[in-house]
Amino acid sequence: MSDVGFVNMAGKKAEGDVPELGIGMLGYAFMGKAHSNAFKTLPYMMYPPLAIPKLVAIAGRNQEAVTAAAQRYGYAKAYTDWRAMIDDPDVQVFDNGGPNDAHAAPTIAAAQAGKHVFCEKPLARTAEEAKTMLDAVEKAGVKHMVAYNYRFVPAIVQAKRLIASGALGRIFHYRAVYLQEWIIDPNFPKIWRLDKAQAGSGSLGDLGSHIIDLARFLVGEPKKVMAMTKTFIEERPDGSGGRGKVDVDDAVTSLLEFENGAMGTIEASRFAQGNKNGQRWEINGEKGSIRFDLERMNELQVFWADEDPRETRGFHNVLVSESYHPFWENWWPQGHIIGWEHSFVHEFHHFFDAIVNNKPVAPWGADFVDGYRNAVICDAIEASAKSGRVVDIQY
Ligand SMILES: NC(=O)c1ccc[n+]([C@@H]2O[C@H](COP(=O)([O-])OP(=O)(O)OC[C@H]3O[C@@H](n4cnc5c(N)ncnc54)[C@H](O)[C@@H]3O)[C@@H](O)[C@H]2O)c1
């Protein structure tokens, strides 16, 4: 019984004073909700907490909506100008959950004001823009992290540990898809995610960047890419009675060659009927293989080439929910599974550890170097799709 997570958790005690970190959150929709949920859950689940997030302020553009969001999530103040929130001396951590075109300016301003910065992915619309953000955080000397939250799914961390231990041996293949279906209807409006000026790219930056991050996290640096992108529906209702041109990719398929000699494929689409949040990937090494499916995120499929007896050798399913699995000492007895939202709890716990104990965010978390490198790869994929040629990755 001693290694059951629930029992361990109950046995832990908070020691000494736990510092508070004042949070200033930009955006109160999808990510604003996911992050706020994590801030509220973290102090009692990641126990004892390294820091207690204090919900100081939330920023939006519409007074009524941002005030309602502050009340709903429990932020003490609501700002309609992110600049005023950044100037608030009670804000120590700036959390950017805004759309991609609202990442650079507020995040750079927050870093210049000495706030630690956490930014949603993709870090920026282009590598050039991402570089300005990286330069700003390095100059300011603040902690910086990009929300590649899948690095904080227990099964994925377990996969990383297996690969790092050499259990798979030499890696031959990384084969990843990230598929959704929510814009197939031609009457779906042209929201910010379908506009290059606001989003930077389409399925590439939205979904592809996650599996590019996992490629770098699990396998290593890619050195070359070749890609094809497609926009299936080129015009959509613009929300004000007119039509708007869709100038981002609806789908992307890319081939990668890694520095360590592995091959990779990356496919992202928002036109894949039946796929709700279909992130799936497989890694094949000389000694075994690993498979993951986000819609079954507590599981990892593994195959070991030398497993005995050979008569029952085959892929088998590991339910990653034991107290000795990553992050699980904080949750429930084994088999009482966790959800997508909990990756954000782990992610902020990691960021607070970096702030409070002056530790690096990388390599287990994605910092702005990772955000910048990811943007370089996205740009190379777009360049290859445009030219039809292989493009070298140069950071
Ligand atoms: N990590 C993940 O799994 C994940 C999932 C979804 C989205 N994202 C990323 O999170 C970011 C936000 O996406 P979302 O789905 O929450 O978008 P959303 O459209 O649901 O929300 C955007 C929020 O930003 C606010 N906003 C827009 N412009 C603003 C401005 N200038 N000043 C202040 N507030 C502003 C909007 O009012 C809204 O509250 C994007 O970069 C996206 O790529 C990440």
The ligand as an SDF file (V2000), in Angstrom:
LIG
                    3D

 44 48  0  0  0  0  0  0  0  0999 V2000
   -1.7130   24.6150  -25.1370 N   0  0  0  0  0  0  0  0  0  0  0  0
   -2.8280   24.2670  -25.7520 C   0  0  0  0  0  0  0  0  0  0  0  0
   -3.2140   23.1180  -25.7490 O   0  0  0  0  0  0  0  0  0  0  0  0
   -3.6360   25.3220  -26.4550 C   0  0  0  0  0  0  0  0  0  0  0  0
   -4.9680   25.0820  -26.7870 C   0  0  0  0  0  0  0  0  0  0  0  0
   -5.7090   26.1090  -27.3790 C   0  0  0  0  0  0  0  0  0  0  0  0
   -5.1220   27.3140  -27.6420 C   0  0  0  0  0  0  0  0  0  0  0  0
   -3.8060   27.5130  -27.3500 N   0  0  0  0  0  0  0  0  0  0  0  0
   -3.1510   28.8060  -27.6350 C   0  0  0  0  0  0  0  0  0  0  0  0
   -3.6230   29.7460  -26.6620 O   0  0  0  0  0  0  0  0  0  0  0  0
   -3.7540   31.0390  -27.2340 C   0  0  0  0  0  0  0  0  0  0  0  0
   -5.1760   31.5180  -27.0270 C   0  0  0  0  0  0  0  0  0  0  0  0
   -6.0650   30.6040  -27.6380 O   0  0  0  0  0  0  0  0  0  0  0  0
   -7.5680   30.4350  -27.1250 P   0  0  0  0  0  0  0  0  0  0  0  0
   -8.0340   29.1600  -27.6940 O   0  0  0  0  0  0  0  0  0  0  0  0
   -7.6510   30.6490  -25.6430 O   0  0  0  0  0  0  0  0  0  0  0  0
   -8.2140   31.6590  -27.9070 O   0  0  0  0  0  0  0  0  0  0  0  0
   -9.6130   32.3080  -27.6380 P   0  0  0  0  0  0  0  0  0  0  0  0
   -9.9720   33.0100  -28.8930 O   0  0  0  0  0  0  0  0  0  0  0  0
  -10.5390   31.3090  -27.0320 O   0  0  0  0  0  0  0  0  0  0  0  0
   -9.2600   33.4000  -26.4960 O   0  0  0  0  0  0  0  0  0  0  0  0
   -8.4420   34.5170  -26.7150 C   0  0  0  0  0  0  0  0  0  0  0  0
   -8.6220   35.4910  -25.5510 C   0  0  0  0  0  0  0  0  0  0  0  0
   -7.7570   36.6070  -25.7400 O   0  0  0  0  0  0  0  0  0  0  0  0
   -8.5190   37.8200  -25.5940 C   0  0  0  0  0  0  0  0  0  0  0  0
   -7.8510   38.8450  -26.3910 N   0  0  0  0  0  0  0  0  0  0  0  0
   -7.7290   38.9030  -27.7270 C   0  0  0  0  0  0  0  0  0  0  0  0
   -7.0060   39.9900  -28.0880 N   0  0  0  0  0  0  0  0  0  0  0  0
   -6.6800   40.6220  -26.9440 C   0  0  0  0  0  0  0  0  0  0  0  0
   -5.9540   41.8090  -26.6310 C   0  0  0  0  0  0  0  0  0  0  0  0
   -5.4100   42.5490  -27.5960 N   0  0  0  0  0  0  0  0  0  0  0  0
   -5.8290   42.1730  -25.3320 N   0  0  0  0  0  0  0  0  0  0  0  0
   -6.3730   41.4100  -24.3590 C   0  0  0  0  0  0  0  0  0  0  0  0
   -7.0520   40.2730  -24.5800 N   0  0  0  0  0  0  0  0  0  0  0  0
   -7.2050   39.8900  -25.8530 C   0  0  0  0  0  0  0  0  0  0  0  0
   -9.9060   37.4420  -26.0630 C   0  0  0  0  0  0  0  0  0  0  0  0
  -10.8660   38.3330  -25.5660 O   0  0  0  0  0  0  0  0  0  0  0  0
  -10.0400   36.0430  -25.4470 C   0  0  0  0  0  0  0  0  0  0  0  0
  -10.3990   36.1390  -24.0830 O   0  0  0  0  0  0  0  0  0  0  0  0
   -3.3570   30.8880  -28.7110 C   0  0  0  0  0  0  0  0  0  0  0  0
   -2.0180   31.2790  -28.8520 O   0  0  0  0  0  0  0  0  0  0  0  0
   -3.4980   29.4000  -28.9820 C   0  0  0  0  0  0  0  0  0  0  0  0
   -2.6350   28.9340  -29.9990 O   0  0  0  0  0  0  0  0  0  0  0  0
   -3.0820   26.5450  -26.7530 C   0  0  0  0  0  0  0  0  0  0  0  0
  1  2  1  0
  2  3  2  0
  2  4  1  0
  4  5  1  0
  4 44  2  0
  5  6  2  0
  6  7  1  0
  7  8  2  0
  8  9  1  0
  8 44  1  0
  9 10  1  0
  9 42  1  0
 10 11  1  0
 11 12  1  0
 11 40  1  0
 12 13  1  0
 13 14  1  0
 14 15  2  0
 14 16  1  0
 14 17  1  0
 17 18  1  0
 18 19  2  0
 18 20  1  0
 18 21  1  0
 21 22  1  0
 22 23  1  0
 23 24  1  0
 23 38  1  0
 24 25  1  0
 25 26  1  0
 25 36  1  0
 26 27  1  0
 26 35  1  0
 27 28  2  0
 28 29  1  0
 29 30  1  0
 29 35  2  0
 30 31  1  0
 30 32  2  0
 32 33  1  0
 33 34  2  0
 34 35  1  0
 36 37  1  0
 36 38  1  0
 38 39  1  0
 40 41  1  0
 40 42  1  0
 42 43  1  0
M  CHG  2   8   1  16  -1
M  END
$$$$
